[in-house]
């Protein structure tokens, strides 16, 4: 990796960014020029941007992860066997297409199609569907990185579900996209989590969560308020932030990952109501987060 890239403290992990806001729709050459000059080592991109992988690489910016799907996430956990078969076929082709384009890590979120179904049932569908990707992942020597966003009755967003699913897959080609922000909002200790799962981490998101203690007192963790509104990019008593503005213990988290032999990227994911919305402001937010991560 280019030594000019920004890295976390002591030069451990190169810092990248996940393009989800207005920067994702800007011309590649424009964004790549800025990203490279700002020291970002990689970008994480949407599935419909797969064809841009070579362009990013030629511009001197690696691609960290590529979303496996555009909109078909829930089909893998559908109660409809036909829909599961169709979505598995799409996923198998996406793995091949991403590898052929130069991508190595496929980003997924385990979303249920019918959020009212028992989790034991949707877990069974998930194991069946993703189990059919073992062969193509082995053939392409690529990996799945599962993010633990806890919406839409998602699986693999807490230790119980991650542990059970990875045990069922029993394959080094399935791993974790470690994002402490989601754990914090659920009240799960992100440091204890990474101590258990560090060997399975294949990608990291640099995103934090601020829990508002006053709202926690006024409303609680599970309740909705009456007189206010939930936070943008958040809930009633918490909101996502850039690293350093929340409670993630970044230095300790990185130490655990380093000791476990993690050698991948830390990609900043910008979901912060104080920053999101305009290209110039988002660039500044990425750079602020980068500077914080360089110091931990």
C-alpha positions in Angstrom: 0.0 0.0 0.0 1.2 3.5 -0.7 3.1 4.9 2.3 1.7 8.4 1.5 -1.8 7.2 2.5 -3.2 8.4 5.8 -3.1 5.7 8.4 -4.2 5.2 11.9 -1.7 6.0 14.7 1.7 4.3 14.3 1.0 3.7 10.6 -1.2 0.6 11.3 -4.3 0.7 9.1 -4.7 2.8 5.9 -7.8 5.1 6.1 -10.4 5.1 3.3 -13.9 6.2 2.9 -17.3 4.8 2.0 -19.1 6.9 -0.6 -22.8 7.2 0.2 -23.6 10.9 0.0 -23.4 13.5 -2.8 -19.7 12.5 -3.4 -21.0 9.2 -4.7 -22.6 10.9 -7.6 -19.8 13.2 -8.5 -17.5 12.3 -11.5 -15.0 9.7 -10.6 -12.0 11.7 -11.7 -13.0 14.6 -9.5 -13.6 12.6 -6.4 -10.5 10.4 -7.0 -8.3 13.4 -7.4 -9.5 14.8 -4.1 -9.4 11.5 -2.3 -5.9 10.7 -3.3 -4.6 14.2 -2.5 -6.3 13.9 0.9 -4.5 10.7 1.6 -7.4 8.3 1.5 -6.3 4.8 0.6 -9.6 3.3 -0.7 -13.2 3.8 -1.5 -16.1 1.5 -0.7 -18.7 1.6 -3.5 -22.2 0.6 -4.5 -23.0 -2.4 -6.6 -24.0 -0.3 -9.5 -20.5 1.3 -9.5 -18.7 -2.1 -10.0 -17.6 -1.0 -13.5 -15.7 1.9 -12.0 -13.2 -0.3 -10.0 -10.5 -0.1 -12.7 -11.0 3.7 -12.9 -10.4 4.1 -9.1 -7.4 1.8 -9.3 -5.9 3.7 -12.2 -6.4 7.0 -10.3 -4.4 5.5 -7.4 -7.3 4.8 -5.0 -8.0 1.2 -4.2 -11.5 -0.2 -3.8 -12.2 -1.6 -0.3 -15.6 -3.2 -0.6 -18.3 -3.5 -3.3 -21.9 -3.9 -2.2 -23.1 -7.3 -3.3 -26.5 -6.0 -4.3 -28.3 -2.9 -5.4 -31.7 -3.5 -4.0 -32.0 -7.3 -3.7 -30.7 -7.7 -0.2 -33.9 -9.1 1.3 -34.3 -11.8 -1.3 -31.7 -13.9 0.3 -33.9 -14.1 3.4 -37.2 -14.4 1.7 -39.8 -17.0 2.7 -40.4 -17.6 -1.0 -38.1 -20.4 -2.1 -38.3 -19.2 -5.7 -37.2 -15.7 -4.8 -34.3 -17.1 -2.7 -33.1 -19.2 -5.7 -33.3 -16.1 -8.0 -31.4 -13.9 -5.6 -28.8 -16.6 -5.0 -28.2 -16.7 -8.7 -27.8 -12.9 -8.8 -25.4 -13.0 -5.9 -23.3 -15.7 -7.5 -23.0 -13.7 -10.7 -22.2 -10.5 -8.7 -19.4 -12.3 -6.9 -17.9 -13.3 -10.3 -18.4 -9.9 -11.9 -16.8 -8.1 -8.9 -13.8 -10.3 -8.9 -13.4 -10.0 -12.7 -13.5 -6.2 -12.3 -10.9 -6.3 -9.6 -12.9 -6.3 -6.3 -12.0 -8.6 -3.5 -14.6 -7.9 -0.7 -18.4 -8.1 -1.1 -20.3 -6.0 1.4 -23.6 -7.3 2.7 -26.3 -6.6 5.3 -28.6 -9.5 6.3 -32.0 -7.9 5.9 -35.2 -9.8 6.4 -37.9 -9.5 3.7 -40.8 -9.9 6.1 -39.9 -8.3 9.4 -42.8 -10.0 11.1 -41.4 -13.5 10.6 -39.8 -15.3 13.6 -36.0 -14.8 13.6 -35.4 -18.5 13.7 -37.1 -18.8 10.4 -35.3 -16.0 8.6 -32.0 -17.2 10.1 -32.7 -20.6 8.4 -33.3 -18.9 5.0 -30.1 -16.9 5.4 -28.0 -19.9 6.1 -29.5 -21.8 3.1 -29.0 -18.9 0.7 -25.5 -17.7 1.7 -24.3 -21.3 2.0 -24.8 -21.5 -1.8 -22.1 -18.8 -2.2 -19.3 -20.9 -0.6 -18.1 -22.4 -3.9 -18.0 -19.2 -5.9 -16.3 -17.4 -3.1 -13.7 -20.1 -2.9 -13.3 -20.2 -6.7 -12.8 -16.4 -6.9 -10.8 -16.2 -3.6 -13.0 -13.3 -2.5 -14.7 -12.6 0.8 -18.1 -11.5 2.2 -18.0 -8.7 4.8 -21.2 -8.6 6.9 -22.2 -5.3 8.4 -24.3 -5.4 11.5 -26.8 -2.7 10.8 -29.7 -3.6 13.1 -32.7 -2.6 11.0 -35.4 -4.5 9.1 -35.2 -7.4 11.6 -31.6 -8.0 10.3 -29.4 -10.9 11.4 -25.6 -10.7 12.1 -25.9 -7.5 14.1 -25.2 -8.9 17.5 -22.7 -11.5 18.9 -25.3 -14.3 19.1 -26.3 -14.0 15.4 -22.8 -13.4 14.0 -21.4 -16.3 16.0 -24.2 -18.7 14.9 -24.0 -17.7 11.2 -20.2 -17.9 10.9 -20.3 -21.3 12.6 -22.9 -22.5 10.0 -20.8 -21.2 7.1 -17.6 -22.7 8.4 -15.6 -20.9 5.7 -12.8 -18.3 5.8 -14.6 -16.5 2.9 -17.3 -15.2 5.3 -16.3 -12.4 7.7 -17.3 -9.3 9.5 -17.5 -5.6 8.5 -16.8 -4.2 11.9 -18.7 -1.0 12.6 -18.7 -0.1 16.3 -21.4 2.5 15.8 -24.2 -0.1 15.4 -23.1 -2.0 18.5 -23.0 1.2 20.6 -26.6 2.1 19.7 -27.7 -1.4 20.7 -25.9 -1.2 24.1 -23.4 -3.9 23.0 -19.8 -3.3 24.2 -17.8 -2.8 21.0 -14.5 -3.6 22.7 -15.7 -6.9 24.0 -17.2 -7.7 20.6 -13.9 -7.1 18.7 -12.0 -9.1 21.3 -14.2 -12.1 20.4 -14.5 -11.5 16.7 -11.3 -9.8 15.6 -10.0 -12.9 13.7 -13.2 -12.8 11.5 -13.0 -9.0 10.7 -12.3 -8.4 7.0 -13.2 -4.7 6.8 -13.8 -1.8 9.3 -16.1 1.2 9.1 -14.9 4.4 10.8 -18.2 5.6 12.3 -19.2 6.5 15.9 -22.3 6.9 18.0 -23.2 9.5 20.5 -25.7 8.5 23.2 -27.4 11.6 24.6 -27.5 11.0 28.4 -30.2 13.6 29.0 -32.5 12.0 26.3 -31.6 8.6 27.7 -32.9 9.8 31.1 -36.0 11.5 29.7 -37.1 8.9 27.2 -35.2 5.7 27.9 -33.7 3.3 25.4 -36.7 1.6 23.8 -39.4 4.3 24.1 -40.4 7.1 21.7 -40.7 10.7 22.9 -43.9 12.7 22.8 -42.7 16.3 22.6 -39.6 16.1 20.4 -38.3 14.3 17.3 -35.7 11.5 16.9 -32.2 12.6 15.8 -31.4 12.7 12.1 -29.1 9.7 11.4 -30.2 8.3 14.7 -32.9 7.4 17.1 -34.6 9.1 20.1 -31.6 9.0 22.4 -28.6 8.3 20.0 -27.2 9.5 16.7 -24.4 8.4 14.4 -21.3 10.7 14.3 -17.9 10.8 12.7 -15.2 9.0 14.7 -14.2 11.0 17.8 -17.6 12.6 18.4 -19.1 9.5 20.0 -18.1 7.0 22.6 -16.2 4.3 20.6 -12.8 3.5 22.3 -10.9 3.7 19.0 -7.3 3.3 20.4 -8.3 0.1 22.2 -10.3 -1.2 19.3 -7.4 -0.7 16.9 -5.0 -2.4 19.3 -7.1 -5.5 19.4 -7.4 -5.6 15.6 -3.6 -5.1 15.2 -2.8 -7.8 17.7 -5.2 -10.2 15.8 -3.3 -9.5 12.6 -5.9 -7.4 10.8 -4.3 -5.7 7.8 -7.2 -4.2 6.0 -8.7 -0.7 5.7 -10.6 1.6 8.0 -13.2 3.3 5.8 -14.9 6.4 7.2 -18.7 6.2 6.7 -20.3 9.6 6.9 -23.6 9.5 8.6 -23.6 12.7 10.8 -26.3 15.3 10.9 -23.8 18.0 11.6 -21.9 17.2 8.3 -24.0 15.4 5.7 -25.7 17.2 2.8 -23.2 19.2 0.8 -20.1 18.1 -1.1 -17.8 20.7 0.5 -19.1 20.0 4.0 -18.8 16.2 3.5 -15.2 16.5 2.3 -14.4 18.5 5.4 -16.1 15.9 7.5 -14.1 13.1 6.0 -10.9 15.1 6.5 -11.8 15.8 10.2 -12.5 12.1 10.8 -9.3 11.2 9.0 -7.3 13.5 11.2 -8.9 12.0 14.3 -8.2 8.5 13.3 -4.6 9.3 12.4 -4.1 10.2 16.1 -5.5 7.0 17.6 
